[in-house]
Amino acid sequence: MPQPYYMIDFSAACCMFEIRINDIPVMMLDLPGQAASMTPVNFSILESGTQIITATVFPHSGNLVLDPEAKLKFDIKLFDVERGFAFKEQLVKYEFEKVDPHKKLPVLRHQTSFSAQVPYSLEGWKNGIALKDVKDVNIKLSNAYERVSSLISRRDYTGFRTSIANRENIMNRSMYLDLAKAKDRIDNLIEDFEGGFKVATIPPDAVLQIYGNGKVAALKKINGESAFFLVNNETREELMIDIMFYISTGKTEFEVI
């Protein structure tokens, strides 16, 4: 059976940018210089059909207007990974126009779509409740992060695996991972936890971000990185864990999605 694998190929410079597919972030970086890379996006595709892409170019964190040298271009490419890594077609190609320094623009946005055909159908965050109707969203979300943090700190790795089961189901099925590779994803994280990485305090200036058409929430640093991370004091390394949360219909507390 074909295993369609959708990837975004991007090149950016002198800006902070975010690309979402179906209102789920697939890439966000704050670049003082330039960078180019390619990354899979299947985890943002829950089922076959039309997929919405939104690309936004922001000023660098702390600035109010775009750098005159700000650039972003991206392609959506389809591969088949059933056997090897076979390129099939390019689906979307877009490049933002050069910034006019006289206009002092605060942001640039572009929205488009493409059709995807995948051999799976996932519930994902579709059954989440609208967060605009939830009281004390910030408090509930902070509590959810604290629950995950506590599992890691207490080395309750069984509980940790359970807490991220929804997320891992999406990742594993959309990326066509077998049981061994799926297990390795979490085993590698746990090895890092055991190797000296400790959960850091979420920065006080972390920003609440709402995704998934109003059903998914996460805390982000002002530069767009995940506000949930671990630090190894010996090696001075940071390990970001980019998790998001939703409240399933019929429930009252956030869980990882």
N, C-alpha and C positions, 0 to 999 in steps of 0.2 A: 504494500500500500504506500502511495506517495506520502512523504512527510514534508509538507510545505513549511519553509522557514523564512520568515520575513525579517529583513534587517534594514536598519537605517544607517546610511553612509553620510557622514557630515564633515564639514570643514568650517571652522569659525575662528574669529579673531577679535580681540579688543572689545569684548562685551560679556555680559551675563546673558545666557539664553536658556530657554526651556522648550522642549518639544514634548507634546502630549499626543497620545493616540487613544481615542475614546475617553478623553479627559483623564487619562492615567499618565503620569510622567514617565517617559522612557529615557530622557537625557536632560540633565541640567548642569551647567558649568559656568564658572566665573573666570574668564580668561584675560589676564593682562597682556598675553601674547597671542599665539595662535596654536591651534590643535586640529587634528583630523583623525577620525577613527570610524569604526563600523561596529554596531552592536545589535543583538537580536531584540525583537519587540513582540514576539508571540505572546508573552505573558499579559499584554494589554489587549489581546484579541480573544474574546470569550467564545465566539462562534462565527460561522461563515456569514458573509454579507458585507455591507458597506462599513468601512472603518474611517473615522474622522480624525484628521491630523490638524493640530494647532501648533504653530511655531511662534514664539515670542522672543524678541530681542530687547533686553533691558540695559540700562546703564550699569556700570560696575557697582557693586554693593557700596552704598554710601554716597553715590553720585545721583544727580537729578536729571541729567541729559545724556544722550548717547555720545560715545566717543566718535569723532569723525571717521575713525578707521574701523568702526564696527562692521563686521561681516558675518554672514551665515548663509550657507547653502547646504542642501541635503537632498538625498535620493532615498526612495524606498525600493529595495531590491528583493526579488523572490528567488530563493534557492530550494533545492530538494535535497534533503539529507538522508533519504532512505539508504542510499549507497554512496558514500563519499559526501561531497559538498558541491553539487552541480548547480551552476547559475542558470536560471530559467528566463527571467525578464526583469526589466526596470519598470516600475509602476508609477512612480512620482518623481519629478525632478523640479526643484525650485531654488532660486537664489534671490535674496533680498537686494533691492537696489542700493547703490552707494548712498551713504548718509550725506545729506546736505548740511554742512556745518553751520549755515546761516539760519536754519530752521530750529535748531536746539530742541530736537525731538526727544520726548521722554520714553518712547516705546515704539516698537514696530511689531505688527502681528500679521499672520497669514494663516488662512484655514483652507484646507482642501480635503479630498477623500480618495480612497481607493477601495477596490473590491478584493476581499480575501476569501479563499476557500480553504477550510481546515477540517481535518477528520475527527474533530472533537467538538463538544458543546459543554461549556462550563457555566455553573451558576454564578461563581465569583461573588461580586459585590452587588449583583442585580437585586437581591432580596434584602438589601440594606434599607434602613429607614432614612428619611430625609433629615439631615443633621440640623437644618434650620428649625426643625420642630423639637429639638432636644435642648432641655435646660442644662446649664452648667457644662457645656461641651468641653471647655478648657480643663475644668476640674476632672471630668470623667476621662479625658484623654491622658492627662498627667498620671492619673491612677493606673491606667492601662499600661503606660510605659513603665511605671514603677513595678507592676506585677511581673513584667518580662525581666526587668532588671534584677528583681529579687530571685527569680528562678536561676539566673546565671550566677549571681553572687553566692547563692546557697548550693550551687553545683547540682541543682535538681534538673538534670538533663533530660530525664523522662518527661517532666513537666514542661520543659522548654520545647521539646519535640512536639508535644501535644498542643502547646500554645500557638505554634506556627504551622500547624497541620493544614489549615485552609490555604495559606500562602504556598506551601510546598506542593499541595495538590495541583494548584494552578501552574506553578513552575514545571513540575514534572510532566504533567500531561501535555502542556503546550510546547515543551521543548523535547518531547519524546524520550525522556530519560527512563532507563530500565531501573529495576529495584536497586541494583548495586550502585549505580551512579546517583540515584536519589539519596540513598543512605550516605554516600560519600560527601554530598553537599553539606549535610549537617555534621557529620563526623569531623570534617575539616574545620568547621567553626568551633566545635567543642575542643579540638586540639589547640586552637588559638586561646580559648578561655583557660585551658589548663597550662598554657605556655607563658602565662604572666600577664595577659590582658585583663584589665579590670574595668567595670562599667564606670564611665565618667558622669559627672553631674550634667544634666541638660542645661545649656547656657540660658541665663535669665532673659536674654533678648531673643530667644527662639520664637519663630513666627508660626502661627497656626495656618496651615494650608488645607484647603478643601478640594478634593478631587472626585472622580467617579460620578460626575453630574450631581454633586451635592451629597453623596453617600459615603465618601471615604475621607479620612482625615490623617494628617501627619504633622509633626513639628519639624521645622527646618531652621538651620542657621541662616543668618542674613545673606550669606553667599550662596544659598541654595542647597548646601550639603545637609545630609541627615543630622538632626540634633541628637540622635541616639548613637553613641559611639563608645568604644573602649580604648583604654590607653595602656601601653606597656611602658612602665616607668624606667625599666632598665634599658630598653632599646630606643625609647622615645618615639615609638611608632603609635599611630592611631588606626583603629579598625572600625570603620563605619558599618552600621547595620541599618540598611534602608528599609524600614518596615512601615506599613500603613495599617490603619484600623477602620473598622466599620461596626455598626450595631445591627445585628441581624433582626429581621422582623420577629416580634414576639419577645425580644430580649431588651435589657435596659443598659447593659454595659458593653464597652468596646471590646472587640477581639481582633487579632491580627488577620489581615486578609492579603 
